[in-house]
Amino acid sequence: MTTDARSQDPLCTELTRTPGAARGGPISHAVSRVARLHRVAAGRLLRATGLYAGQEILMMHLWNAGAVRQSELIKSLELDPSTVTKMLQRLEQAGQVRRRPDPADRRASLVEATETSCALHEAVEAAWNDLEEKTLTGLTTEERAELARLLNKVEANLCPMATEGEECP
């Protein structure tokens, strides 16, 4: 993409352009921009799978955990219950998940990935591998390791504030 095209693309902003209110937090502003662009890029790569950005995270959780209570899924994804409910409705309509009453507590629902979702698993894995490579293009192995180390530190700093005293995942 050329510089002229980038300046006209609303998704891409000049890296040195920081709004006045964010001047005291240029790193936070950069993280915000990178997170937004990463989510958009993930969404575009996932489009071929039939998933929306965020749904793959839910599916990854189900593939790893097996059947879980919907309330536990909401807590582990750290999303609004209505958002998770809508995601589950769409995934259920697509045949990727099923919900059933929890035999231990009929008031609760268990959610699990279906056998149909196994093909989706491979497509999601491929999309995430592609996203990883495109995200880190031009970084050396050492720079990738350093970026991962620094992002882990930033995550550890933000976790207590984001969880409001609850245990950090």
C-alpha positions in Angstrom: 0.0 0.0 0.0 1.4 3.4 -0.9 1.7 6.3 1.5 -1.0 8.1 -0.3 -3.4 5.2 -0.1 -2.6 4.7 3.6 -3.4 8.3 4.4 -6.8 7.9 2.7 -7.6 4.5 4.3 -9.6 5.2 7.5 -8.2 2.0 9.1 -4.6 3.1 8.7 -3.3 6.3 10.4 0.1 7.8 10.3 2.1 6.4 13.1 3.2 9.8 14.4 -0.3 11.3 14.4 -1.5 11.2 18.0 -4.6 13.0 19.1 -4.1 15.7 21.6 -5.8 13.9 24.5 -3.5 10.9 23.9 -0.2 12.7 23.8 0.5 11.7 27.4 0.0 8.1 26.4 1.7 7.4 23.1 2.3 3.8 23.9 -1.3 3.2 24.9 -2.5 5.0 21.7 -0.2 2.7 19.7 -1.4 -0.4 21.4 -5.0 0.7 20.7 -4.3 1.2 17.0 -2.4 -2.1 16.7 -5.2 -4.0 18.5 -7.8 -2.5 16.2 -5.9 -3.3 13.1 -5.1 -6.8 14.3 -8.8 -7.4 14.9 -9.7 -6.1 11.4 -7.0 -8.2 9.8 -8.1 -11.3 11.7 -11.7 -10.7 10.7 -10.7 -10.5 7.0 -8.7 -13.8 7.3 -11.5 -15.5 9.1 -14.2 -14.4 6.6 -13.4 -17.4 4.5 -14.2 -19.7 7.4 -17.6 -18.1 8.0 -16.6 -16.8 11.4 -16.6 -13.2 12.6 -13.6 -11.9 14.6 -13.9 -13.1 18.2 -15.9 -16.2 17.4 -12.7 -18.1 16.7 -11.6 -17.4 20.3 -14.8 -18.8 21.6 -14.3 -21.9 19.4 -10.7 -22.3 20.5 -11.9 -22.3 24.1 -14.5 -25.0 23.4 -12.1 -27.1 21.3 -9.7 -27.1 24.3 -12.1 -27.3 27.2 -14.9 -29.5 25.9 -18.4 -28.9 27.2 -18.6 -26.0 29.6 -21.3 -24.1 31.2 -22.4 -21.0 29.3 -21.7 -18.9 32.4 -18.2 -20.2 32.6 -17.6 -19.5 28.9 -18.8 -15.9 29.4 -16.4 -15.5 32.4 -13.4 -17.0 30.6 -14.0 -14.9 27.5 -14.4 -11.8 29.6 -17.2 -10.6 27.3 -20.7 -9.2 27.9 -23.2 -12.1 28.3 -25.4 -10.7 25.5 -22.4 -10.7 23.2 -21.6 -14.4 24.0 -25.2 -15.3 23.7 -25.4 -13.8 20.2 -22.1 -15.5 19.2 -23.5 -18.8 20.4 -26.8 -18.3 18.5 -24.9 -17.7 15.2 -22.5 -20.6 15.8 -25.4 -22.9 16.7 -27.3 -21.9 13.6 -24.1 -22.7 11.6 -23.9 -26.1 13.2 -20.5 -25.4 15.0 -21.8 -25.6 18.6 -24.6 -27.1 20.5 -26.2 -26.2 23.8 -27.9 -28.5 26.1 -29.1 -28.5 29.7 -26.4 -29.2 32.3 -27.4 -32.6 33.9 -26.0 -31.3 37.2 -28.1 -28.1 37.2 -31.0 -28.0 34.7 -31.0 -24.2 35.1 -27.6 -24.0 33.4 -26.6 -24.7 29.8 -23.6 -26.6 28.6 -22.0 -25.5 25.4 -19.8 -27.7 23.3 -18.2 -27.8 19.8 -19.8 -30.1 17.4 -18.1 -32.8 15.3 -18.8 -30.5 12.3 -16.5 -27.9 13.8 -13.5 -30.1 13.4 -13.0 -28.9 9.8 -13.4 -25.3 11.1 -10.6 -26.0 13.6 -8.1 -26.5 10.8 -9.2 -23.4 8.9 -9.0 -21.3 12.1 -5.5 -22.6 12.8 -4.4 -21.8 9.3 -5.9 -18.3 9.5 -4.1 -17.6 12.8 -0.8 -18.9 11.4 -1.2 -16.6 8.5 -2.1 -13.7 10.8 0.9 -14.4 12.9 3.3 -14.4 10.0 1.8 -11.2 8.5 1.8 -9.5 11.9 5.4 -10.2 12.5 6.8 -9.8 9.0 10.2 -8.1 9.1 10.9 -9.0 12.7 13.9 -11.2 13.5 13.5 -14.2 15.8 15.0 -12.2 18.6 12.7 -9.2 18.0 9.7 -11.6 18.0 10.8 -13.1 21.4 11.4 -9.6 22.8 8.0 -8.4 21.6 6.3 -11.4 23.2 8.2 -10.8 26.5 7.2 -7.1 26.5 3.6 -7.7 25.7 3.4 -10.3 28.5 4.7 -7.6 30.9 2.1 -5.1 29.6 -0.6 -7.7 30.0 0.5 -8.4 33.6 0.3 -4.6 34.3 -3.2 -4.2 32.8 -4.7 -7.4 34.2 -5.4 -6.2 37.8 -7.0 -3.0 36.5 -9.1 -4.9 33.9 -10.3 -7.6 36.3 -11.1 -5.2 39.2 -9.5 -7.3 41.8 -10.6 -10.7 40.5 -7.9 -13.3 39.7 -6.1 -12.6 36.5 -6.3 -15.5 33.9 
